[in-house]
Amino acid sequence: TVPPGGSDRFSPQRRSPEDLTDYSARMSLPVVLLPSLGRGASDFDRLARDLRAAGFETLALDPPSDLPVEVTLHDLAEGVRGALDDRGWQQVHLVGHAFGQRVARCVVADHPDRVATLTMLASGGLVPMDPEIAYSLASCFDTGLPDAEHLEHVRRVFFAEGNDATVWADGWLPDIATKQTRSVHATEPGEWNTAAARRVLVVQGLHDACAVPENGRRFVAMHP
């Protein structure tokens, strides 16, 4: 529930006995993690370890390396569904970071019965970023830049003041990012950006320059 005054903090709702039974069932489901634009599954290494330690079977998916030139978010969502089928998973907790949460929302839109809960880390898709940030985002994938200049673009887009951008100094996948970006442009926004699972957690950085906070607020307002 959203507190009065439009605060960015949310209060838990009181749960019924049926909710608690549902919770026990959800605890047995696997967790699938989808990484950010032009990034690999290794970004989730620490989170995946923590989830496994907590008892969750966990899969972090690398982006497909054989994407065709013409691809949509629906194609990427179908790839996620295929990964679930390969493992015999009928339903999962789905977690997407930045671009990954766009794919996750498309999975919910196309295959709602496969997603028990949706977690959106850095929710975008409703409010655009500043053009200067968009330029820096594209520059993150420019492998010809000097290291210091490249790191400054990474810091500007992804890291608030006081955080260490060097953890993302490498790991960028330019060709994958180009095709992923095309997939967004090739998909009508209304086909994915309003989708919501029965249970959704939005984690939105209030200093996020790329997925600006208003994205999360608007999504929550769409699904009171």
N, C-alpha and C positions, 0 to 999 in steps of 0.2 A: 504494500500500500504506500502511496505517496503522501508524505506529511504535508500539512498546510504550509503555504508560502513557497511552494515549488522547490524545496530543498533537494539536493542531489543524494541524500541519504534516505534509505527506505527501511520501514519497520516491518518485522515479520508478522505474518497473519497467524491467527490461532488455528491449530490443526485439529481435525476431527479424528476419531479412531480409524476411519477409513483411510485418511491421509497417512496415518502411521503404518498401516498395512501396506499401502502403496509404496511408502518409503523403503520398507524392508525388501520389497520386490526390486525396487530400483537399485538398491545397493549391490545386487548380484549382477547387474548389467555391465558390459565392457564400456570403456571410454575411448573414443576416437578423436584424435587431435589433427586439425588442419592448419598448416602454417600460413604465414603472411605472403604477400606478393613476392614472387621470385626468391623465396626462401625454402630451405629444406626442413625435413622432420627433425633434424638435430637441434633446432632451436628449442624443441620441447624436451630435451634430454632430462633436465632436472625435474621438470613437472612430471614427466612420465615415471621417473624413479619414485617420486613422492606418492604418486597415485598407486603404483604397484605396491609400495610399502604399506599403503592404507588398505590393500586388499582388492584393488580394482585391476582386472585384466585391461591392459592399455595398449593401444596401437596409435603411433604417430605416422601419418601418411606423407611420404614424399610426393611432390607434384609429378604427374606423369611426364616422362621424358620424351614420349613419342606423340605429343599433341599435334594434330593437323593445323594447318595455317588458319582454316576457318573453323572456329570452335565457339560454343556458347557455354554459359554457366550450366545449362541443362546437361551438356555433355560431361562437364566436370562432376556434376552431381551424380550422374549415372556411373562414373568411375568409382565414386565413394560407395554407391550401392553395390557395385560389383565386388569391392573389397569386403563388404559385409557378407555377401553371399559366399565368397570364397572361404570364409571362416565359419560359416554356418550361424552367423549372428543375426537374429531376427529383429532385435531392437538394441539401441545403444544410447549412451550419453554422448552428444556431439558437441565438440568444442572447436571454435574457429577463431583465429587471430587475424584481424584486419581483413585482407583479401579472403583469408580462409573462412571468416564468418559470412562472407557473401556466398561462398560455395555452400556452407552449412545451411544458410537460410533457403537456398535453392533446393537442397536435399529435403528440407522440411516441406517446401512447396510441392515437390514432385513425389515424395515418398513419406508422407506424414506418419504413417504407421511404423516406420523404422526408427523414429527419433523419440525417445522417452523424455529427454531434456535437451535444451539448447543453451549453450553458454557462448556469449558473444564478447570476445576480448577486443577492445578498440572497434566498436561498432561504427561503420560508415555506410554510405549509400543513400543517405537522405539529404545531407547538407555538404556542399563541396568545400574543399580546402582552399586556402588562399593560393593564388597563382604562383607566388614565389615559393611556397612550400611544394606545389606540384612540380615546379622546375627542379627543386632540390631532390624530390623523390625520383624523378627521371635520372638525375645525376648520380644517384646511388648505384645505378646499373651501368655507369660509364667506366669501363675498365681501363680507359686511357688516361684518367685523371691522376695527378700526383696524389700520393697517399694522404697527405695532410688536407688537401682540398676535398678529396672524397670523404674523409672522415668528418669534415665540417658539415657536408651535406647530410650525412647520416645522423649526426648530432642534431641538426636543425629540425629534421623531420620526426625523429623517433625518440629523442632523449631530452627530458626536462633538465633544467639546471641542477647540477650536483650529481648527475648520473654519468656512468662511464660508457661512452659510446664505442670504445675499442672492442667491446664484446661482439659488436656487429661490424667490425672492420672488414671482415671477409664473409664468404658464404652466399654471395650474391649470384643469381642465375639470370642473366640478361635475356637470353632467348626464351626461357620459360616465362619471364615477366611480360615480355612483348605479347606472347600468345594469350596469357591470362588477361592482360588489359583488353585485348581484342574481344575476349569472351564476354566481358562486361558490356562493351559497346554493342555487341551483337545480340544482347538479351534485353528485352523490354523491362525496365525497372519494376513495373507492377507485377511481373511474373515471379519475383523473388523477394523484393525488399519489404513487403508487408507480411510475409509468412512468419508464423510463430508456433513453436511447439506448445504443448499443454503447460509445460513449466520452462521458464526462460530466466537466465541470469545475464544481465548486461553489466559488464565491467568496463567503465569508461574513464580514461584518464582526464582529469580536469585541466591538465596542461598539455593535452595531446594536440599538436598542431596539424596533424594529418587527418585523423578521425576526430574532428572537432566535437566537443562535448554535446552540442545541440543535437547531434545524431542520436545519442542515447536517450536524451530527454524526449525527442519526438517519437522514437520507437515505443518508449514506455507509455506515452500519451495515447498512442494508437491502440495499445493493448492494456487498458486499465484493469 
